[in-house]
């Protein structure tokens, strides 16, 4: 697994370097008063790269540059042409050319890295799962490899982790490359989440707990789980409702950590015990929460010598 880990870490470094050159390309464009980022959501997309390449090759007419607009773009050609009307200075064009060449180089390096990862996946044994079925409804994410990485991950683990909210093929690949596919080294999910630094680290003195903050660890798996938790917080799922409720009560950092721990436990149980994840929906979670609140309120009422009665039952009793 250390071979896959090295490939995946190298790929992450290449993506980070490519992102830096993207920022410098955007800076060179802004210095020439070319507001491409305001009319195109992603300058690394097909339209953005075509326009940048045409500018480097000598095209200055904004109307002709706007012709590279894709049919599914929100802004029309006149709007794009207006944003591409700028002051093309030689020193900024030189910087744009070099950053574009560097970005292209790193994209080629990423492609080579993906080929090595694809070849290495073939060395893993196939872990069959007769009851499982691969989820093919997800859209391809930016920076995803060109090969069918979801099929390779499903083949070597026997589980489709993309069914879990917040997980995609890249985050799953990162977690597997860091932790491996054999989780017997962690006896329970509590040991696993503690190793990730997602569980409270109780500080005890004089038989009293004086602190419960999580340990600070440098762990790529924990980072991937936290990023997945951020995605979950915006989803209409049971985990999404859980995270949003914790945000109101504990704040964003603690809510993200708690959700990341829950995702870690789900991943652990799926990989070690083959437990399929079943999304029960936001309504199911809200029902559980309301039932728990009613139970706690009834208990408190009994402690003070009262009985908790619903309005409907009270009205029927009076009538």
C-alpha positions as CSV (number, residue, x, y, z in Angstrom):
1,X,0.0,0.0,0.0
2,X,3.0,2.3,0.5
3,X,3.4,2.4,-3.3
4,X,-0.1,3.7,-3.8
5,X,0.3,6.1,-1.0
6,X,3.4,7.6,-2.7
7,X,1.6,7.9,-6.0
8,X,-1.4,9.6,-4.5
9,X,0.7,12.0,-2.4
10,X,2.7,12.9,-5.5
11,X,-0.6,13.5,-7.4
12,X,-1.8,15.8,-4.7
13,X,1.4,17.8,-4.8
14,X,1.2,18.1,-8.6
15,X,-2.4,19.4,-8.3
16,X,-1.3,21.9,-5.7
17,X,1.5,23.2,-7.9
18,X,-0.8,23.4,-11.0
19,X,-3.3,25.5,-8.8
20,X,-0.5,28.0,-8.0
21,X,0.2,28.5,-11.7
22,X,-3.5,29.0,-12.3
23,X,-3.5,31.8,-9.8
24,X,-0.6,33.4,-11.5
25,X,-2.2,33.2,-14.9
26,X,-5.3,34.9,-13.4
27,X,-3.1,37.6,-11.8
28,X,-1.4,38.3,-15.2
29,X,-4.9,38.6,-16.8
30,X,-6.1,41.0,-14.1
31,X,-3.0,43.1,-14.5
32,X,-4.0,43.6,-18.1
33,X,-7.5,44.4,-17.0
34,X,-8.9,41.2,-18.5
35,X,-11.7,40.1,-16.2
36,X,-12.0,36.6,-17.5
37,X,-12.7,35.2,-14.1
38,X,-15.9,37.3,-13.8
39,X,-17.5,35.8,-16.9
40,X,-16.2,32.2,-16.6
41,X,-16.6,30.2,-13.5
42,X,-13.4,28.2,-14.1
43,X,-10.6,29.5,-16.2
44,X,-9.1,26.0,-16.3
45,X,-12.1,24.8,-18.2
46,X,-12.3,24.2,-22.0
47,X,-13.4,27.8,-22.8
48,X,-10.9,29.5,-20.4
49,X,-7.9,27.5,-21.7
50,X,-8.8,28.2,-25.3
51,X,-9.1,31.9,-24.7
52,X,-5.8,32.0,-22.8
53,X,-4.0,30.0,-25.5
54,X,-5.4,32.3,-28.2
55,X,-4.2,35.4,-26.3
56,X,-0.7,33.8,-26.0
57,X,-0.7,33.1,-29.8
58,X,-1.4,36.8,-30.5
59,X,-5.2,37.2,-30.7
60,X,-6.3,40.5,-29.3
61,X,-9.8,41.0,-30.7
62,X,-12.3,40.5,-27.9
63,X,-15.1,39.5,-30.3
64,X,-13.0,36.7,-31.8
65,X,-11.9,35.6,-28.3
66,X,-15.5,35.4,-27.3
67,X,-16.2,33.0,-30.1
68,X,-14.6,30.3,-28.0
69,X,-17.6,30.5,-25.7
70,X,-19.2,27.1,-24.9
71,X,-22.9,26.7,-25.7
72,X,-23.8,25.9,-22.0
73,X,-22.2,29.0,-20.5
74,X,-24.4,31.5,-18.6
75,X,-22.9,34.7,-20.0
76,X,-23.4,35.6,-23.7
77,X,-20.7,36.6,-26.2
78,X,-21.1,40.4,-25.8
79,X,-20.6,40.1,-22.1
80,X,-17.5,37.9,-22.5
81,X,-16.1,40.2,-25.2
82,X,-16.5,43.2,-22.8
83,X,-14.6,41.4,-20.1
84,X,-11.8,40.6,-22.6
85,X,-11.2,44.2,-23.6
86,X,-7.9,45.1,-21.8
87,X,-4.4,46.5,-22.0
88,X,-2.2,43.8,-23.4
89,X,1.3,44.6,-22.1
90,X,4.3,42.7,-23.1
91,X,5.6,41.9,-19.6
92,X,2.3,40.5,-18.5
93,X,1.9,38.5,-21.7
94,X,5.3,37.0,-21.0
95,X,4.3,36.0,-17.5
96,X,1.0,34.6,-18.8
97,X,2.9,32.5,-21.4
98,X,5.3,31.0,-18.8
99,X,2.6,30.2,-16.3
100,X,0.4,28.6,-19.0
101,X,3.4,26.5,-20.1
102,X,4.0,25.5,-16.4
103,X,0.4,24.7,-15.9
104,X,0.3,22.5,-19.0
105,X,3.5,20.7,-17.8
106,X,1.9,19.8,-14.5
107,X,-1.2,18.6,-16.2
108,X,1.0,16.2,-18.2
109,X,2.7,15.1,-15.0
110,X,-0.7,14.4,-13.4
111,X,-1.7,12.3,-16.4
112,X,1.5,10.2,-16.1
113,X,0.8,9.8,-12.4
114,X,-2.7,8.6,-13.1
115,X,-1.4,6.0,-15.6
116,X,1.0,4.7,-12.9
117,X,-1.9,4.5,-10.4
118,X,-4.1,2.7,-12.9
119,X,-1.4,0.1,-13.5
120,X,-0.8,-0.4,-9.8
121,X,-4.5,-0.9,-9.1
122,X,-4.4,-4.0,-11.3
123,X,-2.0,-5.7,-8.9
124,X,-4.7,-5.8,-6.1
125,X,-6.8,-8.8,-5.6
126,X,-10.5,-8.6,-6.5
127,X,-12.8,-8.6,-3.4
128,X,-16.2,-9.8,-4.5
129,X,-19.4,-8.4,-3.2
130,X,-22.4,-10.3,-4.5
131,X,-25.0,-8.0,-2.8
132,X,-23.3,-4.7,-3.7
133,X,-23.9,-2.5,-6.7
134,X,-21.8,0.3,-8.0
135,X,-23.3,3.8,-8.0
136,X,-22.9,5.5,-11.4
137,X,-25.1,8.5,-10.9
138,X,-22.4,10.9,-9.6
139,X,-20.9,13.5,-11.9
140,X,-17.2,13.5,-12.6
141,X,-15.4,15.8,-10.3
142,X,-12.7,18.3,-11.3
143,X,-9.2,16.8,-11.2
144,X,-10.6,13.3,-11.3
145,X,-8.5,10.8,-13.3
146,X,-9.5,9.8,-16.8
147,X,-9.7,6.1,-16.0
148,X,-12.5,4.3,-14.2
149,X,-11.2,4.8,-10.7
150,X,-14.6,4.1,-9.1
151,X,-14.6,0.6,-10.6
152,X,-11.0,-0.1,-9.4
153,X,-11.9,1.1,-5.8
154,X,-15.0,-1.0,-5.8
155,X,-13.1,-4.0,-7.1
156,X,-10.4,-4.0,-4.4
157,X,-12.7,-3.1,-1.5
158,X,-15.9,-4.7,-2.5
159,X,-17.8,-1.6,-1.3
160,X,-19.2,1.5,-3.0
161,X,-18.2,4.3,-0.7
162,X,-19.7,7.0,-3.0
163,X,-23.1,6.1,-1.6
164,X,-22.0,7.9,1.6
165,X,-22.8,11.7,1.4
166,X,-19.6,13.8,1.1
167,X,-17.4,11.0,-0.3
168,X,-16.1,11.0,-3.9
169,X,-13.5,8.9,-5.6
170,X,-10.6,11.2,-4.8
171,X,-11.4,11.4,-1.1
172,X,-11.9,7.6,-1.0
173,X,-8.6,7.0,-2.8
174,X,-6.8,9.3,-0.3
175,X,-8.3,7.5,2.7
176,X,-7.5,4.0,1.3
177,X,-4.0,5.0,0.3
178,X,-3.3,6.3,3.9
179,X,-5.1,3.6,5.9
180,X,-5.0,0.6,3.6
181,X,-7.8,-1.9,2.9
182,X,-7.1,-4.0,6.1
183,X,-8.4,-2.2,9.2
184,X,-7.7,-5.1,11.6
185,X,-5.0,-2.9,13.1
186,X,-7.8,-0.9,14.8
187,X,-9.9,-3.2,17.0
188,X,-12.9,-0.8,17.0
189,X,-14.1,2.3,15.3
190,X,-13.2,4.2,18.4
191,X,-9.6,3.3,18.0
192,X,-9.8,4.3,14.4
193,X,-11.3,7.8,15.1
194,X,-8.9,8.3,17.9
195,X,-5.9,7.6,15.6
196,X,-7.3,10.2,13.2
197,X,-7.5,12.8,16.0
198,X,-11.3,13.1,15.7
199,X,-12.2,11.8,19.1
200,X,-12.1,13.9,22.4
201,X,-8.7,13.5,24.1
202,X,-9.8,13.6,27.8
203,X,-7.3,15.3,30.1
204,X,-7.8,13.8,33.6
205,X,-6.3,15.0,36.8
206,X,-7.4,14.1,40.3
207,X,-10.1,11.8,38.8
208,X,-11.6,14.9,37.1
209,X,-11.8,15.7,33.4
210,X,-10.3,19.1,32.8
211,X,-10.2,19.1,29.0
212,X,-11.8,17.2,26.1
213,X,-10.2,18.9,23.0
214,X,-9.2,16.7,20.2
215,X,-5.5,16.0,19.6
216,X,-3.7,18.0,16.9
217,X,-2.5,15.5,14.3
218,X,-1.1,15.8,10.8
219,X,-3.1,13.2,8.9
220,X,-4.2,13.3,5.3
221,X,-7.1,10.9,6.1
222,X,-8.5,13.3,8.7
223,X,-8.2,16.2,6.3
224,X,-10.1,14.3,3.6
225,X,-12.8,13.4,6.2
226,X,-13.1,17.0,7.3
227,X,-13.5,18.2,3.7
228,X,-16.2,15.5,3.2
229,X,-17.9,16.8,6.3
230,X,-18.0,20.3,4.8
231,X,-19.8,18.9,1.7
232,X,-22.2,16.9,3.9
233,X,-23.2,20.0,5.8
234,X,-24.8,21.4,2.6
235,X,-26.7,18.2,1.7
236,X,-30.3,17.2,2.3
237,X,-29.4,14.0,4.1
238,X,-29.6,12.7,7.6
239,X,-25.9,13.5,8.1
240,X,-26.4,17.0,6.7
241,X,-29.2,17.7,9.2
242,X,-27.0,16.3,12.0
243,X,-24.1,18.6,11.0
244,X,-26.2,21.7,10.7
245,X,-27.8,21.1,14.1
246,X,-24.4,20.8,15.7
247,X,-23.3,24.0,14.0
248,X,-26.0,25.9,15.8
249,X,-25.2,24.4,19.2
250,X,-21.4,23.9,19.2
251,X,-20.1,26.1,16.3
252,X,-18.7,25.2,12.9
253,X,-15.3,23.7,13.9
254,X,-16.7,21.3,16.5
255,X,-19.6,20.4,14.2
256,X,-17.2,19.6,11.3
257,X,-15.0,17.5,13.6
258,X,-18.0,15.5,14.9
259,X,-19.4,14.9,11.4
260,X,-15.9,13.8,10.2
261,X,-15.8,11.3,13.1
262,X,-19.2,9.9,12.1
263,X,-18.0,9.6,8.5
264,X,-14.8,7.8,9.8
265,X,-16.9,5.3,11.7
266,X,-19.1,4.7,8.7
267,X,-16.1,4.1,6.5
268,X,-14.5,1.8,9.1
269,X,-17.6,-0.4,9.4
270,X,-18.1,-0.6,5.6
271,X,-14.6,-1.6,4.9
272,X,-14.0,-4.0,7.9
273,X,-17.5,-5.6,8.3
274,X,-19.0,-5.0,4.8
275,X,-21.9,-3.0,6.2
276,X,-23.7,-1.2,3.3
277,X,-24.6,2.4,3.9
278,X,-28.3,3.2,3.7
279,X,-29.4,6.8,3.4
280,X,-32.5,7.2,5.6
281,X,-33.1,10.8,4.7
282,X,-33.5,14.1,6.6
283,X,-37.1,13.4,7.6
284,X,-35.9,10.2,9.4
285,X,-33.3,12.1,11.4
286,X,-35.7,14.9,12.3
287,X,-38.2,12.3,13.6
288,X,-35.5,10.7,15.8
289,X,-34.5,14.1,17.1
290,X,-38.1,15.1,17.9
291,X,-38.7,11.8,19.7
292,X,-35.5,12.2,21.7
293,X,-36.5,15.7,22.7
294,X,-40.0,14.6,23.7
295,X,-38.5,11.8,25.8
296,X,-36.2,14.2,27.6
297,X,-39.0,16.7,28.2
298,X,-41.2,14.0,29.6
299,X,-38.5,12.8,31.9
300,X,-37.8,16.4,33.2
301,X,-41.6,16.9,33.8
302,X,-41.8,13.7,35.9
303,X,-38.8,14.8,38.0
304,X,-40.8,18.0,38.9
305,X,-44.0,16.1,39.5
306,X,-45.7,17.1,36.2
307,X,-47.1,15.2,33.2
308,X,-46.4,16.3,29.7
309,X,-49.6,16.2,27.6
310,X,-50.0,17.2,23.9
311,X,-52.5,20.0,23.1
312,X,-54.7,17.7,21.1
313,X,-55.1,15.2,24.0
314,X,-55.7,18.1,26.4
315,X,-58.5,19.5,24.2
316,X,-60.2,16.1,23.9
317,X,-60.1,15.6,27.7
318,X,-61.7,19.0,28.3
319,X,-64.5,18.3,25.8
